[in-house]
Amino acid sequence: QVHLVESGGGLVQPGGSLRLSCTPSDSIFSFNVMGWYRQAPGKQRELVAEKPNTGSSRYSNSVTGRFTISRDDAQNTIYLQMNNLKPEDTAVYYCTVNRQGNAYWGQGTQVTVSS
């Protein structure tokens, strides 16, 4: 079992920034894909950003140009930098990693964008 510890959520005004962090209990080199999803109240969970171990990252249309997924191998941590936040970005954000077809999820961190 892989455990993911997330942090960095909170309340921010529109136009502000937040950086989410996710640290898995296993080495990030062991995962094929790492990503972030979000779920707003009354909506289905949706992909925000995904980063494979090789190849390019991909983003949902709604966050392209504002969010960036990255990794720090030395810190064994995955990040989601979120800039120019909008009220519609309000959701619980989940980190996920995939290894050989098995997906693991974090507990989620709340992001609220409001004035």
C-alpha positions as CSV (number, residue, x, y, z in Angstrom):
1,Q,0.0,0.0,0.0
2,V,1.2,3.5,-0.9
3,H,0.4,6.4,1.3
4,L,0.3,10.0,-0.1
5,V,0.5,13.0,2.1
6,E,-0.8,16.2,0.7
7,S,-0.5,19.8,1.9
8,G,-0.8,23.4,0.7
9,G,-4.5,23.9,0.3
10,G,-6.3,26.9,1.8
11,L,-8.4,30.0,1.2
12,V,-7.1,32.4,-1.5
13,Q,-8.6,35.4,-3.2
14,P,-9.3,35.3,-7.0
15,G,-6.1,36.0,-8.9
16,G,-4.0,34.5,-6.1
17,S,-1.7,31.5,-6.1
18,L,-1.2,28.3,-4.1
19,R,1.2,25.4,-4.3
20,L,0.0,21.9,-3.4
21,S,2.5,19.3,-2.4
22,C,2.2,15.5,-2.4
23,T,4.8,13.1,-0.8
24,P,4.3,9.4,-1.4
25,S,5.6,6.8,1.0
26,D,7.5,5.1,-1.9
27,S,10.0,6.5,-4.3
28,I,8.4,8.6,-7.0
29,F,10.7,6.8,-9.5
30,S,8.6,3.6,-8.9
31,F,5.5,5.2,-10.4
32,N,4.5,5.3,-14.0
33,V,2.3,8.4,-13.7
34,M,1.7,11.1,-11.1
35,G,-1.2,13.5,-11.2
36,W,-3.7,15.8,-9.5
37,Y,-7.5,15.5,-9.7
38,R,-10.1,17.7,-8.1
39,Q,-13.7,17.3,-7.1
40,A,-16.1,20.2,-6.6
41,P,-19.3,19.9,-4.6
42,G,-22.0,18.1,-6.6
43,K,-19.5,17.3,-9.5
44,Q,-17.5,14.3,-10.6
45,R,-13.8,14.0,-9.9
46,E,-11.9,15.4,-12.8
47,L,-8.3,15.4,-14.0
48,V,-6.4,18.6,-13.4
49,A,-2.8,17.6,-14.5
50,E,-0.9,14.5,-15.2
51,K,2.9,13.9,-15.4
52,P,4.2,10.6,-16.7
53,N,7.7,9.3,-15.8
54,T,8.7,9.8,-19.4
55,G,6.9,12.2,-21.8
56,S,5.1,15.4,-21.6
57,S,2.7,16.5,-18.9
58,R,-1.0,17.2,-19.8
59,Y,-3.5,19.5,-18.3
60,S,-7.3,20.0,-18.4
61,N,-8.3,22.8,-20.7
62,S,-9.6,24.8,-17.8
63,V,-6.2,25.1,-16.1
64,T,-3.8,25.2,-19.1
65,G,-1.5,28.2,-18.8
66,R,-2.3,28.7,-15.1
67,F,-1.3,25.5,-13.4
68,T,2.0,23.6,-13.5
69,I,2.7,20.1,-12.3
70,S,6.3,19.3,-11.3
71,R,8.3,16.9,-9.3
72,D,11.4,17.2,-7.0
73,D,13.2,13.9,-7.0
74,A,15.5,14.9,-4.1
75,Q,12.4,15.7,-2.0
76,N,10.4,12.8,-3.4
77,T,7.6,15.3,-3.8
78,I,5.0,16.2,-6.5
79,Y,3.8,19.7,-6.8
80,L,0.9,21.6,-8.4
81,Q,1.6,25.3,-8.8
82,M,-1.7,27.1,-9.2
83,N,-1.6,30.7,-10.4
84,N,-4.4,33.2,-11.3
85,L,-6.9,31.2,-9.3
86,K,-10.6,31.5,-10.1
87,P,-13.7,30.8,-8.0
88,E,-14.4,27.9,-10.2
89,D,-11.1,26.3,-9.1
90,T,-12.7,25.7,-5.7
91,A,-12.6,22.0,-5.0
92,V,-10.9,19.2,-3.0
93,Y,-7.7,18.4,-4.8
94,Y,-6.4,14.8,-4.8
95,C,-2.9,13.6,-5.6
96,T,-2.7,10.3,-7.3
97,V,0.1,8.0,-8.5
98,N,-0.1,4.9,-10.6
99,R,2.2,1.9,-10.6
100,Q,1.7,-1.0,-12.9
101,G,-2.0,-0.3,-13.2
102,N,-2.6,0.3,-9.5
103,A,-3.8,3.7,-8.6
104,Y,-3.2,5.3,-5.1
105,W,-4.9,8.4,-3.8
106,G,-4.2,11.0,-1.2
107,Q,-6.7,12.1,1.3
108,G,-7.4,15.4,-0.5
109,T,-6.8,19.0,0.4
110,Q,-9.4,21.8,0.2
111,V,-8.8,24.8,-2.1
112,T,-11.2,27.6,-1.8
113,V,-11.0,30.7,-4.1
114,S,-13.2,33.5,-2.8
115,S,-13.1,37.2,-2.0
